[in-house]
C-alpha cells in the first residue's frame, strides 16, 4: 500500500485552513517521503499521524519561499522528537542551485538556541540537514533509491525560477508524479505518463477574482492552467488527478466543481480530487 497525503494546498497568499505546499508519500515497509516544506508542514505531518523521525527523506522542487519556509521548523522538530542519544540528520534531496544552498544554511540562525537546548537536554549534537544535490536535466533521472522504491526527477517550466523539477515515485504498488510549480510542458507529461496518481498544481484563470493577483497574466505563464492539465492528463493516461497549490483557493463545493468541470471539458475523465489539506489517496498493489 502507498498513501499520498497533501500536507498543504496553499500558495504564497495566506488562506485560513490551507498550509503551504507539500505532499507526503508513505509506503508500506516504513518509507516516508515529504515533497516540499511550505508553512505549517510540520503541524500537518503530525496531524496525518507521521512521526517526524520516521521521515526517510525530504525532496524540494524549487526555491520559491512558499515551498521552503517550513524547513527549519521540520528539521528542528525532527531532531527534538528523536531520543536524546540520537542525532540523525534530516535527509534532503534538491536540484543543485538555490534550493540546496538555502537548505544547507537554513539552520545557521538557530545554532545558539540549539546548542543551549542540546546542553540542557543532554543531546550530543544539534539538528542537521544532510543535503544531496542532483543536476536538473531534460531527462528523467533517478535521484534516490531504496529497495524497490525509486524517486526520479526532471526539469520543468517555472521560469524565471531555475531550476524547478517534478518528481516521480515508482514502487511495486504503483507510481506517483508530483508536478511542483510549473506550466504544463512536455517534460511534465513525460514524468506523469502512466502514473497511478498525479499531484498537480492548478491555476483556474476564469475564477480569479479582481484584486487577488497583481498580474494574473504573468502568474499564468509559469503555472498550469486547467485546460492544459486536462489535455495532458488524458494523453498521459494518469490514473487519478489530485489538484493542489490551488489558484484561486476554492471557497466551497461549487468552486471545486468548477475546477473539475474545466478539467473534464479538456478531455480528462478519470477521478479528480480538488484537494483540501490532509486529503489522502491510497494505492494498493492490485490497483497498479
KEKOLDO-540491 format. One record per residue: residue in one letter; x, y, z of N, C-alpha, C, CB in turn. Coordinates in steps of 0.001 Angstrom, whole numbers, padded with zeros to 6 digits, always signed. Each point is the difference from the previous one (the first is absolute). Glycine has a CB too. Layout:
aXYZXYZXYZXYZ ...
***
This chain:
x+000848-001197+000000-000848+001197+000000+000882+001245+000000-001840-001238+001230 x+001422+002226-001982+000648+001302-000005-001085+001038+000257+001843-000766-001613 x-001543+001745+002487-000960+001048+000327+000586+001350-000381-000957-001382+001886 x+000149+002169-002581+000397+001335-000440-000874+000999+000743+000739-000832-002306 x-000131+001672+003124-000750+000963+000812+000521+001402-000286-000405-001735+001807 x-000508+002652-002060+000381+001390-000246+000181+000694+001341-001249+000044-002213 x+002477+000400+002490+000268+000698+001260-000250+001498-000104+001679-001745+000540 x-001872+002234-001753-000315+001410-000163-000428+000289-001421+001622+000575+001798 x-002776+000091-001939-000557+000317-001322+000149+001469-000343-001616-001857+000282 x+002344+002605+000564+000032+001443-000131+001011+000516-001006-000732+000082+002316 x+000833+001228-002342+000870+000760-000900+000671+001082+000855-001487-000449-002080 x+002235+001383+001489+000544+001075+000827-001065+000852+000694+001925+000031-001536 x-003147-000032+001012-001078+000785+000606-000547-000754+001207-000587+001044-002238 x+000536-000386+003386-000475-000639+001214-001501-000250-000078+001836+001106+001300 x-002244-002365-001066-001412-000384-000004-000246-000884+001216-000149+000143-002547 x-000821+000200+003397-000282-000842+001167-000283-001442-000410-000906+002003+001197 x+001520-002943-000483-000242-001418-000247+000856-000620-001084-002263+000426+000735 x+003068+000376-001426+000846-000547-001063+001467+000292+000318-001860+000303-001705 x+002579-001344+002096+001431+000122+000275+000758+000160-001308-000237-001390+002093 x+001526+001693-001980+000832+000161-001179+000198-001313-000733+001138+001895+001114 x-000681-001843-002377+000037-001185-000854+000791-001151+000599-000212+001508-001929 x-000341-002710+001767+000704-001193+000447-000825-001250-000220+001193+001374+001678 x-000489-002495-001844-000611-001318-000198+000838-001016+000762-000936+000642-002293 x+000294-001527+003062+000719-001092+000632-000460-001309-000635+000232+001299+002180 x+000735-002140-002530-000267-001305-000592+000525-001051+000969+000140+000907-002391 x-001040-001760+002869+000348-001059+000947-000152-001346-000694-000738+001414+001974 x+001758-002243-001866+000040-001283-000680+000167-001088+001039+000972+001038-002088 x-001805-002083+001997+000097-001099+000959+001428-000512+000065-002389-000631-000440 x+002846+000367+001635+001385-000374+000234+000773+001092+000696-000103-001440-001990 x-000518+002627+002138+000607+001049+000806+000593+001165-000751+000438-001744+001565 x-000566+001784-002888+000543+001123-000765-000970+001180+000056+001239-001596-001529 x-000707+002777+001879-000799+001220+000076+000747+001108-000727-001038-000708+002210 x+000451+001229-003279+000593+001078-000772-000867+001255+000137+001021-001666-001629 x-000377+002804+001930-000698+001290-000008+000498+000812-001186-000276-000035+002527 x-000665+000561-003323+000342+000809-001158-000423+001438+000271-000252-001988-001563 x+001232+002870+001626-000152+001418+000327-000423+000185+001459-000605+000471-002396 x+000926+000729+002900-000147+000248+001445-000515+001421+000181+001881-001630+000590 x-003131+001849-000985-000601+001311+000170-000358+000277+001451-000870-000154-002315 x+000339+001355+002562-000369+000376+001362-001002-001004+000575+000413+002431-000548 x-000192-002804+001813-000927-000898+000670+000197-001470-000302-001562+001841-000050 x+002592-002203-000711+000196-001395-000382+000143-000905+001214+001079+000772-002101 x-000293-000354+003088+000246-000854+001164-001295-000314+000731+002285+000983+000223 x-003133+000011-000065-001287-000232+000654-000854-000947-000825+000114+002271+001047 x-000180-002072-002346-000813-000869-000841+000520-001453+000033-000534+001983-001482 x+001846-002173+001468+000548-001350+000091-000438-000675+001296+001971+000711-001385 x-001920+000042+002478-000418-000552+001282-001484-000338-000025+001789+001322+001162 x-002592-000456-001765-001430-000266-000115-000277-001229-000864-000438+002444+000284 x+001322-002725-001233-000139-001173-000861+000511-001267+000668+000226+001487-001969 x+000288-001365+003185+000481-001167+000728+001432-000384-000294-002297-000761+000001 x+003045+001638-000668+001397-000295-000315+000877+000355+001189-000418+000416-002451 x+001244-001353+002883+001012+000292+001009+001221+000562-000727-000852-001847+001569 x+001245+003038-001207+001011+000708-000780+001326-000757-000119-001075+002101+000733 x+001561-002787+000311+001253-000759-000187-000115-001128-001016+000562+000554+002332 x-001797-000923-002723-000190-001072-000978+000134+000484-001435-001486-001121+001625 x+001652+002431-001836+000124+000510-001369+001289-000516-000632-001316+002068+000617 x+001156-002730-001755+001160-000563-000701+000804+001094-000689-001252-002142-000339 x+000560+003039-000357+000673+001096-000707-001024+001066-000368+001756-001587-000908 x-001260+002797+000774-000779+001137-000482+000510+000347-001396-000401+000889+002373 x-000521-000586-003286+000346+000374-001366-000554+001401-000272-000005-002441-000759 x+000819+003284+000155-000391+001385-000270-000098+000194-001507+001114+000816+002133 x-002203-000156-002576-000191+000199-001434+000693+001254-000527-002164-001180+000218 x+002203+002257+000593+000627+001247-000452+000110+000934+001202-000932-000262-002370 x+001511+001446+002166+000381+000830+001134-000955+001151+000295+002307-000604-000527 x-003512+000608+000001-000967+000997+000441-000270-000186+001499-001053+000078-002320 x+000948+001039+003038-000083-000063+001460-001210-000772+000495+001179+002160+000075 x-002306-002087-000800-001179-000699+000517+000173-001510+000003-001391+001874-000820 x+002399-002388+000112+000269-001437-000010+001110-000402+000969-000744-000038-002366 x+001376+001002+003003+001173-000292+000830-000046+000604+001398+001268-000120-002087 x-002197+001029+002337+000057+000784+001231-000204-000858+001255-000841+001954-001299 x+000261-003142+001144-000198-000874+001152+001152-000932+000292-002364+000132-000491 x+003474-000003-000250+001086-000978+000144+000689+000064+001351+000331+000143-002433 x-000031+001051+002936+000687+000074+001294-000865-000606+001100+001218+002068-000754 x-002522-001811+000708-000913-000575+000980+000013-001524-000080-001436+002056-000134 x+001361-002603-001079+000001-001448-000153+001309-000602+000486-001552+000224-001941 x+002682+000395+001590+001297-000556+000398+000175-000003+001510+000954+000790-002154 x-001337+000303+002802+000164+000053+001453-001000-000898+000719+000852+002329-000226 x-002073-002415-000301-000990-000886+000619+000394-001461-000201-001802+001723-000386 x+002336-002057-000785+000528-001346-000272+001079-000361+001021-000505+000277-002464 x+001341+000674+002784+001081-000189+000989-000575-000166+001403+001558+001364-001431 x-002473-000494+001805-000526-000020+001361-000826-001240+000295-000007+002465-000052 x-000618-003045-000973-000802-001192+000233+000827-001269+000083-001845+001127-001163 x+003129-001062+000843+000871-001153+000183+000339-000175+001485+000952+000333-002322 x-000525-001530+002661+000477-000227+001353+001273+000814+000230-001019-002323+000021 x+001285+002762+001237+001168+000866+000245+001319-000577-000500-001199+000852+001968 x+001326-002172-001961+001267-000590-000438+000118-000056-001516+000032-001338+002089 x-001115+001674-002805+000034+000012-001455+000329+001397-000519-001668-001877-000054 x+002238+001932-001129+000213+001295-000653-000001-000190-001515+001338+000840+001987 x-002308-001609-002488-000064-000268-001433-000347+001275-000759-000685-002378+000458 x+001404+002614-001538-000283+001156-000837-001287-000229-000790+002466+000513-000162 x-003143+000577-000186-001114-000048-000940+000592-000062-001407-001551+001305+001578 x+001233-002358-002314+000533-000151-001357-000847+000821-000957+000874-002317+000523 x-000224+003063-001401-000711+000866-000946+000638-000131-001372-000622+001614+001843 x-000216-001727-002865+000443-000128-001386-000549+001199-000768+000072-002561+000129 x+000798+003235-000872-000420+001213-000704+000846+000186-001249-000735+001055+002168 x+000177-000397-003187+000817+000330-001172+001114+000954+000387-001978-000337-001501 x+003124+000145+000899+001139+000866+000284-000363+001442-000349+001620-001902-000442 x-001421+002801+001395-000360+001393-000216-000505+000626+001280-000543-000506-002372 x-000268+001549+002270-000408+000753+001189-000747-000819+001051-000109+001956-001466 x-000737-002911+001067-000739-000784+000997+000949-000781+000886-001931-000175-001569 x+002926-000463+000966+000978-000746+000788+000848+000943+000854+000053-001778-001774 x+000293+002947+001221+000769+000979+000773-000778+000445+001239+001128+000775-002113 x-002407-000479+001938-000828+000434+001122-000076-001101+001051-001338+001486-001531 x+001130-002713+001080-000119-001117+000940+001259-000163+000842-001549-001132-001594 x+002698+001357+000984+001253-000157+000745+000210+001108+001021+000963-001141-001979 x-001618+002292+001795+000223+001135+000895-001160+000293+000939+001446+000921-001743 x-002579-001593+001548-001228+000434+000658+000056-000110+001519-001211-000692-002031 x+002043-000187+002566+000077-000174+001451+001045+000908+000656-000731-002351-000334 x+001511+003072-000457+001070+000814+000581-000500+000990+001053+001212-000237-002146 x-002314+000972+001923-000430+000959+001032-000408-000659+001317-000749+001476-001835 x+000442-002764+001790-000507-000693+001184+001080-000753+000771-002159-000207-001174 x+003421+000289+000730+001048-000751+000684+000125+000354+001485+001195-000115-002171 x-001224+001397+002564+000111+000290+001443-001143-000615+000807+001170+002127-000577 x-002392-002059+000046-001141-000582+000714+000142-001506+000099-001459+001865-000797 x+001850-002517-000306+000121-001457+000012+001120-000461+000921-000878-000060-002330 x+001999+000803+002346+001103-000363+000886-000432+000075+001460+001640+000839-001702 x-002372+000207+002041-000523+000129+001356-000949-001144+000331+000235+002484-000159 x-001144-002780-000760-000976-001069+000234+000695-001357+000108-001744+001327-001237 x+002736-001558+000366+000715-001277+000044+000710-000190+001336+000302+000105-002482 x+000350+000950+002973+000692-000096+001289-000983-000249+001142+001785+001527-000873 x-002944-000886+000781-001001-000126+001071-000629-001391+000026-000465+002449-000197 x+000316-003073-000971-000667-001296-000072+000966-001167-000116-001904+001147-001045 x+003184-000874+001005+000982-001075-000083+000207-000550-001393-000607-000550+002283 x+000191+001292-003291+000202-000465-001375+001453+000215-000412-002408+000521-000565 x+002865-001388-000334+001405+000038-000386+000274+000909-001184+000198-002287+000867 x-001259+002729-001581+000217+000809-001197-001249+000826-000279+001605-001719-000943 x-001452+002725+000101-001123+000821-000424-000719-000638-001193+001198+002051+000835 x-002349-001502-001178-000712-000448-001193+000865+000222-001235-002213+000518+001092 x+002079-001438-002046+000786+000097-001230-000870-000379-001192+002125-000530+001263 x-001807+001124-002405-000628-000377-001266+001107-000522-000908-001876+001739+000246 x+001715-002968-000711+000977-000626-000893-000516+000148-001432+000751-001666+001803 x-000127+002550-002567-000509+000367-001324+000686-000825-001089-000475+002331+000829 x-000328-002942-001672+000484-000674-001208-000466+000805-001213-000050-002293+001139 x+000986+002705-001959-000306+000804-001181+000000-000880-001252+001019+002036+001102 x-001844-001642-002076+000047-000649-001304-000168+001069-001076-000935-002173+000951 x+001378+001878-002136-000147+000933-001115-001380-000150-000616+002476-000082-000448 x-003204+001178+000355-001306-000014-000655+000203+000008-001508-001071+001206+001956 x+000541-002213-002639+000214-000125-001439-001322-000294-000704+002354-000815+000400 x-002277+000756-001726-001161-000308-000820-000309-001488-000038+000519+001996-001358 x+000300-002812+002016-000216-001446+000040-000582-000406+001348+001899-000353-001615 x-002735-000676+001620-000488-000561+001260+001171-000710+000660-002385-000272-000886 x+002775+000778+002057+001236-000442+000640-000276-000520+001403+001296+001663-001351 x-000905-002921+001664-000154-000485+001371+000854+000836+000953-000465-002332-000856 x-000144+002750+001987+000728+000820+000973+000014-000628+001387-000628+002013-001312 x-000134-003104+001504-000039-000674+001299-000551-001404-000229-000326+002202+001275 x+000921-003171-000588-000487-001377-000099+000138-000681+001343+000627-000107-002430 x-001632-000712+002753+000030-000804+001215-000805-001255-000260+000248+002042+001490 x+000432-003183-001594-000685-001238-000296-000706+000086-001340-000284-000423+002439 x-001030+000165-002426-000781+000025-001233-000604+001367-000297-000490-002391+000371 x+000880+003405+000394-000545+001347-000158+001040+000897-000667-001470-000309+002039 x+001052+001010-003087+000883+000927-000701-000686+001349-000134+001079-001901-001257 x-000331+002970+001506-000485+001358-000231+000823+000598-001136-000726+000282+002439 x+000021+000253-003438+000658+000625-001147-000450+001443-000119+000147-002215-001184 x+000623+003010+000440-000309+001423-000181+000231+000399-001443+000622+000479+002385 x-001279+000622-002782+000227+000590-001312-000234+001498+000101-000692-002138-001179 x+001421+002908+000401-000173+001451+000019-001323+000385-000651+002494+000312-000066 x-003186+000665+000688-001272+000485-000535+000066+001508-000196-001237-001882+001134 x+000119+002493-001554-000014+001382-000465-000628+000925+001052-000138-000819-002382 x+000995+001433+003176-000468+000975+000992+000856+001268-000062-000817-001878+001493 x+001332+002180-002696+000833+001182-000162-000755+001264+000434+001218-001136-001893 x-000528+002047+002599+001456+000133+000123+000635-000818+001111-000295+002234-000899 x-000467-003140+001536+000579-000844+001055+000688-001186-000665-001786+000702+001684 x+003108-000730-001610+000817-001064-000582+001034-000433+001037-000339+000907-002364 x+000425-002211+002660-000793-001085-000562-001288-000227+000785+002105-001051-000819 x-003064+000431+000147-001212-000510+000636-000227-001393-000556-001020+002332+000301 x+000608-003263+000554-000134-001388-000440-001346-000572+000426+002488-000285+000138 x-002903-000742-000882-001080-000891+000411+000636-001320+000421-001689+001112-001576 x+000981-001842+002424+000492-001287+000493-000966-001119-000350+001182+001170+001864 x-000657-002391-001844-000823-001202-000166+000518-001073+000939-000504+000570-002419 x-000414-001205+003148+000333-001111+000888-000546-001258-000635-000030+001467+002079 x+000887-002451-002325-000415-001280-000561+000197-001092+001040+000593+000770-002331 x-001655-001560+002562+000010-001074+000985-000761-001198-000579+000128+001670+001934 x-000026-002840-001290-000816-001135-000454-001498+000267+000092+001834-001496+000718 x-002252+002444+000127-001421+000320+000145-000493+000956-001071+000233-000362+002431 x+000658+000993-003155-000400+000983-000996+000944+001185+000019-002380-000723+000223 x+001945+001822-000796+000880+001154-000157-000758+001285+000297+001350-001241-001715 x-000600+002233+002204-000552+001316+000289+000910+001037-000647-001045-000795+002194 x+000460+001696-002976+000748+001132-000548-000449+001262+000724+000237-001130-002272 x+000719+002015+002550-000258+001242+000731+000558+001139-000835+000082-001161+002277 x-000951+002067-002700+000385+000992-001000+000929+001076+000532-002148-000432-001092 x+002082+000735+002417+000604+001243+000453-000719+001162-000673+002246-001131+000365 x-001594+002276-000465-000576+001158-000687+000539+000039-001422-000213+001292+002177 x-000703-001259-003146+000424-000019-001396-001175+000296-000913+001800-001647+000554 x-001498+002191-001709-000953-000049-001098-000025-001427-000543+000396+002457-000580 x-001516-002846-000005-000046-001307-000655+000998+000013-001160-002452-000350+000656 x+003260-000709-000732+001071-000044-000993+000299-001460-000326+000984+002192+000842 x-000253-002455-001924+000289-001389-000373+000706-000800+001094+000136+000781-002335 x+000781-000159+003076+000698-000743+001044-000941-000429+001114+002067+001265-000540 x-003013-000393+000898-000984-000377+001015-000836-001175-000500-000075+002376+000857 x-000333-002326-002108-000791-001105-000552+000795-001299+000005-001253+001626-001430 x+002518-001542+001123+000823-001215-000033+000080-000651+001370+001326+000970-001874 x-001104-000176+002914+000170-000601+001320-001339-000426+000606+002043+001403+000327 x-003150-000849-000850-001325-000362+000494-000603-001184-000739-000321+002361+000633 x+000888-002760-001758-000616-001021-000835-000165-001322+000752+000996+001107-002008 x-002234-001582+002052-000289-001271+000645-000026+000038+001509+001007-001025-001933 x-000899+002200+002532+000028+000082+001462-001355-000392+000587+001741+001814-000132 x-001698-002545+001240-001241-000342+000706-000679+001258+000501+000959-002215+000676 x-000159+003166-000172-000493+001286+000503+000929+001089-000499-001018-001077+002064 x+000443+002168-002548+000760+001211-000293-000453+001086+000959+000268-000637-002446 x+000642+001102+003297-000263+001144+000874+000428+001235-000779+000341-001352+002171 x-001314+002163-002532+000213+001043-001006-000443+001370+000514-000311-001713-001802 x+001197+002695+001694-000400+001377+000302-001033+000451-001022+002264+000506+001021 x-003142+000436-000612-001122+000355-000871-000311+001489+000069-000927-002295+000308 x+000803+002898-001487-000326+001418-000148-001314+000109-000755+002454+000666+000014 x-003488-000149+000651-001343+000126-000588-000196+001443-000430-000922-001883+001445 x+001339+002173-002679+000054+001385-000486-001351+000705+000095+001837-000678-001535 x-002897+000019+001104-001294+000682-000078-000618+000258+001365-000337-001068-002199 x+000892+000450+003252-000554+000187+001340+000780+001006+000836-000821-002323-000117 x+001847+002942-000458+000819+000943+000769-000823+001253+000307+002125-000880-001086 x-002360+001190+002365-000747+001225+000320+000859+001236-000194-001379-001283+001632 x+000748+002388-001921+000719+001260-000172+000782+000317+001264-001755+000835-001603 x+003021-000457+001420+000827+000429+001111+000750-001096+000717-001575+001791+000242 x+001307-003070-000572+000711-001071+000698+001469-000039-000390-002119-001308+000096 x+002402+001484-001382+001363-000063-000510+000375+001343-000612-000226-002479-000427 x+001473+002893+000640+000440+001277-000556+000096-000050-001520+001251+000444+002111 x-000878-001611-002666+000150-000145-001451-000398-001420-000391+001867+001734-000065 x-003160-002002-000111-000447-001366-000299+000669-000606-001228-002155+000594+001032 x+002418+000205-002068+000604-000549-001212+001416-000506+000273-001394+001564-001383 x+002154-000808+002172+001362-000426+000327-000017-001273+000838+000766+002388-000091 x-001713-002480+001031-000105-001200+000828-000389-001201-000861-000640+001409+001996 x-000273-001205-002938-000459-001096-000851+001132-000574-000845-002259+001048-000057 x+003230-000228-000304+001071-000452-000890+000830-001119+000607+000068+002277-000962 x+000054-002310+002297+000862-001052+000569-000731-000913+000974+001912+001541-000270 x-003250-001611+000101-000809-000977+000718-000841-000778-001009-000064+001473+002074 x-000654-002481-001586-000709-000938-000877-001479+000354-000073+001654-001803+000571 x-002113+002167-001753-001413+000309-000183-000807-001298-000148+000605+002211-001089 x-001855-002151+001533-000813-001210+000083-000195-000670-001353-001148+000995+001951 x+000942-000221-003001-000204-000609-001318+001249-000773-000425-001597+001856-000628 x+002771-001295+000885+001244-000692-000349+000179-001257+000841+001026+002189-000656 x-001388-002111+001934+000104-001165+000880-000888-001135-000508+000500+001512+001956 x-001751-001178-002294-000922-001034-000463+000481-000690-001259-001838+001282+001015 x+002326-000504-001973+000508-000580-001240+001207-000891+000275-000834+001997-001273 x+001767-001516+002108+001205-000772+000287-000321-001279+000760+001306+002118+000034 x-002168-002025+001004-000318-001170+000813-000658-001081-000835-000248+001468+001997 x-000562-001060-002979-000629-000973-000898+001047-000680-000874-002111+001363-000007 x+002988-000568-000599+001042-000590-000859+000924-000915+000800-000100+002021-001482 x+000403-001635+002720+000972-000725+000809-000587-001229+000676+001162+002142+000363 x-002467-002326-000433-000609-001173+000621+000106-000004+001510+000521-001234-002048 x-000664+002401+002651+000095+000115+001457-001195-000704+000644+001254+002199-000206 x-001002-002963+001283-001070-000719+000669-000940+000913+000752+001512-001918+000185 x-000974+002709+000745-000776+000952+000790+000737+001321+000022-000980-001843+001420 x+000248+002917-001586+000564+001349+000003-000337+000664+001327-000200+000179-002526 x+001219+000282+003237-000174+000625+001306+000512+001430-000109+000240-002227+001242 x-001151+003204-001207+000368+001401-000216+000340+000677+001319-001477+000077-002021 x+002567+000679+002017+000442+000715+001191+000633+001322-000426+000372-002181+001255 x+000209+002933-000263+000549+001325-000303-001046+000771-000796+002403-000874+000000 x-003597+000962+000556-001193+000421-000725-000086+001521-000111-001160-002063+000797 x+001129+002540-002037-000140+001428-000279-001240+000210-000872+002523+000357+000170 x-003581+000279+000353-000165+000479+001371-000478-001140+000901-000520+002324-000852 x+000676-002195+002165-000471-001070+000886-001523-000105-000038+002000+000351+001482 x-002535-001549-001681-001462-000152-000015-000611+000440+001329+000225-001899-001627 x-001367+002575+001535-000692+000464+001195-001109-000956+000433+000533+002333-000674 x-000827-003343-000120-001050-000938+000339-000152-001039-001088-001164+001764+001315 x+000198-002671-001164-000185-001098-000960-000219+000475-001433-000951-001324+001854 x+000216+002420-002046-000251+000465-001364+001282+000409-000700-002253+000756+000711 x+003160-000122+000030+001281+000377-000592+000801-001235-000398+000008+002096+001376 x-000063-003140-000551+000717-001233-000336-000570-000633-001264+000501-000364+002430 x-001808+000385-002564-000633-000531-001206+000479+000769-001234-002020-000695+001350 x+002241+001997-001192+000517+000786-001111+001361-000479-000462-001280+001927+000849 x+002178-002261+000104+001301-000567-000362-000184-001296-000780+001038+001045+002041 x-001871-001936-001512-000183-001318-000617-000598+000128-001392-000297-001013+002267 x-000699+001874-002424-000643+000138-001308+000965+000478-001073-002129+000480+001168 x+003031+000449-000809+000995+000479-000965+000931-001137-000428-000110+002299+001029 x+000510-003126-000064+000867-001142-000300-000700-000964-000958+001102+000230+002259 x-002345-000544-001977-000726-000976-000803-000319+000553-001393-000972-000966+002105 x+000689+002245-002195-000242+000603-001322+001237-000109-000889-001647+001589+001038 x+002814-001618-000405+001248-000082-000766+000348-001432-000396+000792+002027+001200 x-001564-003024-000716+000204-001352-000505+000348-001066+001016+000693+001097-001999 x-000403-000710+003237+000334-001011+001003-001258-000405+000745+002331+000931+000244 x-002600-002237-000181-001239-000481+000614+000254-000977+001136-001125+000321-002179 x+002363-000376+002659+000289-000804+001180-000392+000742+001268+001872-001115-001224 x-001646+000500+002386-000326+000648+001269+000834+001267+000204-000610-002240+000963 x-000044+003290-000476+000668+001265+000302-000303+000366+001448-000156+000772-002427 x+001208-000519+003193-000133+000463+001383+000506+001434+000058+000284-002358+000944 x-001161+003291-000601+000411+001383+000249+000302+000054+001498-001433+001018-001937 x+002707-001070+002279+000399-000393+001344-000183+001094+001039+001604-001524-001050 x-001944+001076+002237+000159+000757+001228+001201-000570+000732-002491+000517+000154 x+003046+000243+000778+001097-000512+000811-000406-001314+000657+000823+002346+000409 x+000087-003308-000440-000135-001326+000606-000879-000956-000797+000324+001093+002176 x-000787-000709-003366-000658-000978-000865+001002-001087-000374-001583+001767-000904 x+001107-003023+000856+000867-001154-000192-000563-000926-001075+000743+000164+002393 x+000152-000726-003196-000331-001058-000946+000871-001194+000318-000676+001656-001795 x+000084-002847+001860+000744-001228+000200+000125-000769-001294-000785-000088+002350 x+001956-000503-002581+000257-000796-001195+000405-001386+000452+000697+002033-001355 x-001540-003034+001080+000300-001371+000361+000659-000712-001170-001929-000025+001604 x+002592-001079-001322+000750-000713-001008-000878-000399-001178+001523-000821+001782 x-002769+000372-001504-000855-000475-001083-000528+001130-000869-000626-001910+001433 x+000854+003184-000994-000511+001139-000773+000997+000468-001067-001328+000692+002006 x+002474-001313-002029+001039+000478-000908-000460-000054-001441+001730-000762+001610 
***
